[in-house]
Amino acid sequence: MGSQSNDSFLRFLQDLISKSRRKSEEARRFRNGSREEVFSWIFKTNKWGCSESVSGKGSDLIQSKRLSDGLPNLLQDLNVHSILDLPCGDMNWMKTLAIAVPIHRCGYCG
């Protein structure tokens, strides 16, 4: 029984050391990298860990449902004819909007 307990504790320590090394590498990357490099790395590695959107859980369809349900009516009421989506994102929830005005997408501009 003691051997299994030691093995389990050793795996725990190895995982802890591995996580610590990854965190140190990330901190170095964030500290020394340009904004473009940092955000490109976040995008490519899906740093936020969301299965639906590399922009993070706040951009998934469930989290953004209330916004995406209400925004089309607000845009129509305000007579909006164009939208500029400046935040760095992957258009996950915006692509689902049912907007009555023509949408001209430039694609993901990072």
Backbone hydrogen bonds, N-H to C=O, Kabsch-Sander energy under -0.5 kcal/mol:
donor,donor_aa,acceptor,acceptor_aa,energy
5,S,1,M,-1.8
6,N,2,G,-2.3
7,D,3,S,-2.5
8,S,4,Q,-2.3
9,F,5,S,-2.2
10,L,6,N,-2.6
11,R,7,D,-2.3
12,F,8,S,-2.1
13,L,9,F,-2.4
14,Q,10,L,-2.6
15,D,11,R,-2.6
16,L,12,F,-2.3
17,I,13,L,-2.6
18,S,14,Q,-2.5
19,K,15,D,-2.6
20,S,16,L,-2.2
21,R,17,I,-2.4
22,R,18,S,-2.2
23,K,19,K,-2.5
24,S,20,S,-2.2
25,E,21,R,-2.3
26,E,22,R,-2.6
27,A,23,K,-2.6
28,R,24,S,-2.3
29,R,25,E,-2.4
30,F,26,E,-2.9
31,R,27,A,-2.4
32,N,28,R,-2.6
33,G,29,R,-1.9
38,V,34,S,-2.6
39,F,35,R,-2.9
40,S,36,E,-2.3
41,W,37,E,-2.2
42,I,38,V,-2.5
43,F,39,F,-2.4
44,K,40,S,-2.9
45,T,41,W,-2.3
46,N,42,I,-0.8
46,N,43,F,-0.5
47,K,42,I,-1.7
49,G,46,N,-2.2
56,G,53,S,-1.5
59,S,56,G,-1.8
60,D,57,K,-1.4
64,S,60,D,-1.9
65,K,62,I,-0.9
68,S,64,S,-2.9
69,D,65,K,-2.3
70,G,66,R,-1.7
71,L,67,L,-2.6
74,L,70,G,-1.8
75,L,71,L,-2.8
76,Q,72,P,-2.1
77,D,73,N,-2.8
78,L,74,L,-2.1
79,N,76,Q,-1.2
80,V,75,L,-2.9
85,D,83,I,-0.6
86,L,84,L,-1.1
89,G,87,P,-0.8
95,K,91,M,-1.8
96,T,93,W,-1.4
97,L,94,M,-1.4
99,I,97,L,-1.1
104,H,102,P,-0.5
105,R,103,I,-0.7
109,C,107,G,-0.5
